[in-house]
Amino acid sequence: YLRSLNVPLILFLDDAIERVPFLRRGEVIHYVRSPQEFKDWLQANGTPDVISFDCDLGEGLTGENGGISCAQWSVEHGFLPERVIVHSWNSGDATRVGIIMQEAGCPIVTIRPFSPKTPHMWLD
């Protein structure tokens, strides 16, 4: 339904709800907190316009078990959005996620750590 209205769909992966960015008019953000929620959402809804990745998703969900695993799974299952944002402060893992998605063919990949001082700018 939302795609027929030309509303951008954004999938935001992060373990902290307070990091969910402010919505701009005409955007819909779906918030997921774990790799399992990430996979379930994609399987139920298909590829969103934007995926924004955190890399460290809480205790035990870092590195290969966190955002990196979500990026790899997304690629393996063909969920490749038009735009990827990696909003993690973990620069090493953020770079790996960016490379995974870029090498898979995502046309726009941005690595921009989240800042609580300013709203997340999705489409600039």
C-alpha positions as CSV (number, residue, x, y, z in Angstrom):
1,Y,0.0,0.0,0.0
2,L,2.7,2.5,1.0
3,R,4.7,1.8,-2.2
4,S,1.7,2.8,-4.3
5,L,1.7,6.1,-2.5
6,N,5.4,6.6,-3.3
7,V,6.3,6.7,0.4
8,P,10.0,5.8,1.2
9,L,10.3,2.7,3.4
10,I,13.2,2.7,5.7
11,L,14.3,-0.3,7.8
12,F,16.3,0.9,10.8
13,L,18.4,-1.8,12.6
14,D,19.5,-0.8,16.1
15,D,19.3,-2.2,19.6
16,A,18.4,1.2,21.2
17,I,15.0,2.7,20.4
18,E,16.2,6.2,21.4
19,R,18.3,6.2,18.3
20,V,15.4,5.9,16.0
21,P,15.7,9.1,13.9
22,F,13.1,11.8,13.6
23,L,10.7,11.2,10.7
24,R,10.5,13.7,7.9
25,R,7.1,14.1,6.2
26,G,6.4,11.2,3.9
27,E,8.8,8.7,5.4
28,V,8.0,5.5,7.2
29,I,10.6,3.9,9.4
30,H,10.4,0.3,10.6
31,Y,12.5,-0.3,13.6
32,V,14.0,-3.7,14.3
33,R,16.4,-4.6,17.2
34,S,18.0,-7.9,16.4
35,P,19.2,-10.0,13.5
36,Q,16.2,-12.2,13.8
37,E,13.8,-9.3,13.7
38,F,15.7,-7.9,10.7
39,K,15.4,-11.2,8.8
40,D,11.7,-11.6,9.8
41,W,10.8,-8.1,8.6
42,L,12.6,-8.5,5.3
43,Q,11.0,-11.9,4.6
44,A,7.5,-10.5,5.5
45,N,7.8,-7.2,3.7
46,G,10.4,-7.4,1.0
47,T,13.2,-4.9,0.2
48,P,12.7,-1.4,1.7
49,D,14.0,1.7,-0.1
50,V,16.7,2.3,2.6
51,I,18.3,0.1,5.2
52,S,20.2,1.8,8.0
53,F,22.5,-0.5,9.9
54,D,23.9,-0.4,13.4
55,C,26.8,-2.9,13.9
56,D,26.7,-3.6,17.7
57,L,23.3,-4.8,18.6
58,G,23.7,-5.5,22.3
59,E,25.4,-8.2,24.3
60,G,26.6,-11.1,22.1
61,L,25.4,-9.4,18.9
62,T,28.5,-7.7,17.8
63,G,30.9,-8.3,14.9
64,E,30.0,-11.3,12.9
65,N,26.8,-11.8,15.0
66,G,25.5,-8.2,14.7
67,G,25.1,-5.8,11.7
68,I,27.7,-7.6,9.6
69,S,25.7,-10.8,9.8
70,C,22.5,-8.9,8.8
71,A,24.3,-7.3,5.8
72,Q,25.6,-10.7,4.7
73,W,22.2,-12.3,5.1
74,S,20.5,-9.5,3.2
75,V,22.9,-10.0,0.3
76,E,22.6,-13.8,0.3
77,H,18.8,-13.5,0.1
78,G,18.6,-10.7,-2.5
79,F,17.4,-7.9,-0.2
80,L,19.4,-5.0,-1.8
81,P,17.9,-1.6,-1.2
82,E,18.6,1.5,-3.3
83,R,20.3,3.1,-0.4
84,V,22.3,1.9,2.6
85,I,23.3,4.0,5.6
86,V,25.6,2.5,8.2
87,H,25.0,4.6,11.4
88,S,27.3,2.7,13.7
89,W,30.1,4.3,15.7
90,N,32.1,1.0,15.3
91,S,34.1,2.2,12.4
92,G,35.8,-1.1,11.5
93,D,32.5,-3.0,11.4
94,A,30.7,-0.1,9.7
95,T,33.3,-0.2,6.9
96,R,32.8,-3.9,6.5
97,V,29.0,-3.5,6.2
98,G,29.5,-0.7,3.7
99,I,31.8,-2.9,1.6
100,I,29.5,-5.9,1.7
101,M,26.5,-3.9,0.5
102,Q,28.5,-1.9,-2.1
103,E,30.1,-5.0,-3.6
104,A,26.6,-6.6,-3.8
105,G,25.5,-3.7,-6.0
106,C,23.7,-1.3,-3.7
107,P,24.0,2.0,-5.6
108,I,24.3,4.4,-2.6
109,V,26.2,3.4,0.5
110,T,26.8,6.0,3.2
111,I,28.7,5.5,6.4
112,R,27.6,8.2,8.9
113,P,27.7,7.6,12.7
114,F,24.5,8.5,14.4
115,S,24.5,11.8,16.3
116,P,21.9,12.5,18.9
117,K,22.4,16.2,18.4
118,T,21.0,16.4,15.0
119,P,18.2,14.4,13.3
120,H,19.4,11.7,11.0
121,M,19.4,13.0,7.4
122,W,18.2,10.1,5.2
123,L,18.1,11.4,1.7
124,D,20.9,14.0,1.5
